[in-house]
């Protein structure tokens, strides 16, 4: 897939306890990674994994499809999503780099203080260490 600098459209979060969850759709290792974002509320006790990983070196990017748009992500996150993806079932995750609109400083100022709750409310953690050097 050729690199395109297109941005995923983030729908604004409506309530203070709202956050986004990433649905990692099933696929084989050689297929493009396809994901979608959905709004959820911390008080509704959604079922999800909290992902923790090293962001990696800036400048190394891979492409995924996010909400129907080609989206560039850090190569280390790409590797992590490839490891987590199942062939026959979707996986619901919270991943800071994708679930928080990194280009919206107001949103970041609201979401970052919620990260403790987001991690503590997760059903499980998925941890990855930087495999790229």
N, C-alpha and C positions, 0 to 999 in steps of 0.2 A: 504494500500500500504506500503510495507517495505521501510525503509529509505535507500536511495542510495545517495552517495555523487558524483553525476554527475553534471557537469557544462554545462549550456546553452552555445552554441557557439555564440559569438557575432561577427557579421560581422563588420569590421572597418568602421567608418564614413568617408566619402570622402571629404566633404567640411566643412569650418568653421561654417556654419549655419545649418548643418545637425544635426538631433537628431533622437531618436527612439520613436516610439509610441507603446503602448501596446494595443493589441486587446484582450479584455476579451470576450471569446466566450460564447454563451448562455448555460445555464444548470440549473438543479435543485439543490437545496441546498445539497442534499446527494451525488451528483456526484462530481468527481474530478474537480477542477478548471483547465480549459484549456485556455492557452493564446498563442499569437504569437507576435513577435516583427517585426516591419517594419520601414524602414528608411523614414524620411520625411525631409523637409527643411522649416525652419521658414519663409522664404520669400514666400513660396507657400500658406500660410494661411490655413493650414489643420484644420479640425474640430475635436476637442478633449476636454476632461475634464482634468484639472490639479488636481491631487490628493494631498491632504495635510493630513498627519496623523502623529501620534507619532510612532517612530520606535519600541518602546517597549523594554522590558528587553532582553538583549542578551542571547542566549541559548535556547529560546523557539521557535521551528521551526515547520512548517507544510509543506507539499509537494503540489506542483502544477505541471502541465505539461506546460513547456515553450518551444516553438519551437520543440515539439516532444520529449523532454527530461525531466525526473523527476528533479525538481529543488526545493531546500529547501528555504523557505522564513520565515521571522520573523512571529510569530504567529499573531501579531497585524495586519500586512499587509494582512495575510490570511483572518482574520475576516472581514477586510475592503472590500476585493475583494468579499467575500461572500455576503456582504450587497449590493454591487453595481451590481452584476451579475443579468442579466435578464433571464427569462426562454425562451424568444422568439426572442431576438435580441442581437447582439454584441454591446459592449461598447468600445469606443476608449479613452484611457487614457494616460496621461504622469505620470509615477510614478518613482521618482528618483532612488529608490532602484533596479528597474528592467530595466529602460530605459537607465541608465548610467552603463557601465561596471565597477562595483565596484572593480574589480581586476586590472584595467588598470589605473595607476596613470596619465599617459599622457592624456588619454581621460578625466579623471575626471578634470584635470587642464584646459581643454578646455570647458567642459560641465557646470561645476559649475558656471562660470561667465555668462553663457547664461540663467541661471535659472530665472532671473528676466524677461527676454523676453519670456521665455517659459510660465511662469505664466501669464504674461500680455496678451499674444496672445491666451490663452485658451478661449474657448467659455463659460465655466463655471468652478466653483471649486467644488470639492467634499471634504468635511472635515470630519474627524473622530478623536475622542479623544480616548485615550488608554482605552479599556474596560478591559484589563487583568491587574491584580495587582500582 
